[in-house]
């Protein structure tokens, strides 16, 4: 049925999407490449763009502020995605069983997914605010702890990790649950008859069958956590110091506060490159798995 | 999920007790921040700075009436509604065509095309604001018209993160529809387009609904691009939320009221698709 002369309709159907992504995605992308090879700061003596070749990238490699935010972002991604994956898996398993009120619990539990990141940040900021936020107040009242996300790096990190886990674990749970519901029953029942214990069942059957779903979930979460900035910006404003300044916010400040257009562009290209490499590895792991199955 | 008949009844009683304990804790943890937002929205500007009180003793409705009477908020809500709905409809339609092409034809390099569409979602938005801003203000300009501060501009630029997601979601869905159905219809002399609308669309309807609503939510919630690619006439509700923090001083009560109002439509939509959301989110990863 796949004759080459009918391929034209396929391309016609595909073309509107490619056209829009080309205009909205590729044009700015090439422009960012172009600006990335220039020094362009409207506050400097030369008003316009000055071609500097790869100088921006040479500077980036030694820019400790940028490298700091980049490694911090990667660590944050790794941390929250691991926590969300483990928690999400356990909760998805719990939702596989039928129990009274399950629909209610699930509906409530999924709510955070649809709240705007900027509203999430605002909410958590109100909860953590000194003096009138409930979290520092009650921690102090009952345990005598000083909780101040504006002063302690550790506590600021606890706050943003909790916020991210609150916001996105439901999404992870849903995708894993969808995966669990779709995997075939027969091998599990057969293994159960053969006397496999629970650990063996998970280790050799359920997790391998679920692996594509796990990889896709990680893919989406890694991709989105590397580019997000609004919620953390609202909660901690990148502080205390620069301890929660992630790469998205750092680029935003470089481009808009410092007006370093060229340098900011080269920065974001590097970040995009890292994201694509990580996701490409995940994507290959995914398609490799699929082709093996066939 | 794994049942073992040798377990005694008392053990299953304790596991179900544990399950309810777990889900009650989770519900409290989930609703806590949302509840606090509601509490703050019920407080007067003076009460907000008091010691935190978890109980709502009096309701300061002025926060809400002020927000509703604010013409700016109303305009922004309408803008958000138009932008999100148009974008979601556009994205779902385009993604349906694209995934139909990707799953029904062996197009050259379709795997690479698929991956490339996803990479559009990976770009850090901060750096792409500047080129988009220049394109919006200087490149696309016909006389007095420019793309900057128009809803069309936002609708187009939101495709950047929504279209890849929609294509991904729908690709899994369409791969799940057996090719034999297509072939049977094609033998009966149906055209490819007829197959798409008579067979694929009805079968993928739940998936299309999920795609529409999730992309709608993403578009509704977007902030950075809306804030930088609009100035007054196309601004969306999320930018108003940020304005409460930055420009008008932190008026926490009204901020919370806006946040609640901005979140409500998404929550209403979510409850509509509760039934389908679980089965629809496999992204085509598990094939039986």
Interface residues (C-beta under 8 A of the other chain):
Chain A: X1 X2 X6 X7 X9 X10 X11 X13 X14 X16 X17 X18 X20 X21 X23 X24 X25 X27 X28 X29 X31 X32 X35 X91 X93 X94 X96 X97 X99 X101 X103 X105 X106 X107 X108 X109 X110 X111 X112 X113 X114 X115 X116 X117 X118 X119 X120 X122 X123 X124 X126 X127 X131 X132 X133 X134 X137 X138 X166 X170 X174 X175 X177 X178 X179 X180 X181 X182 X183 X184 X188 X192 X198 X201 X209 X210 X212 X213 X215 X216 X223 X224 X226 X227 X229 X230 X234 X247 X248 X249 X251 X252 X255 X256 X261 X264 X265 X267 X268 X269 X271 X272 X275 X276 X279 X280 X283 X286 X287 X290 X293
Chain B: X1 X2 X4 X16 X19 X20 X22 X23 X26 X27 X29 X30 X31 X32 X33 X34 X36 X37 X40 X48 X49 X50 X51 X52 X54 X94 X95 X97 X98 X100 X101 X102 X104 X105 X106 X107 X111 X113 X115 X117 X118 X119 X120 X121 X122 X123 X124 X125 X126 X127 X128 X129 X130 X131 X132 X134 X135 X156 X157 X159 X160 X163 X164 X167 X179 X182 X183 X186 X192 X217 X220 X221 X223 X224 X238 X241 X242 X245 X252 X255 X256 X259 X262 X263 X266 X267 X269 X270 X271 X274 X277 X278 X279 X280 X281 X282 X283 X285 X286 X287 X288
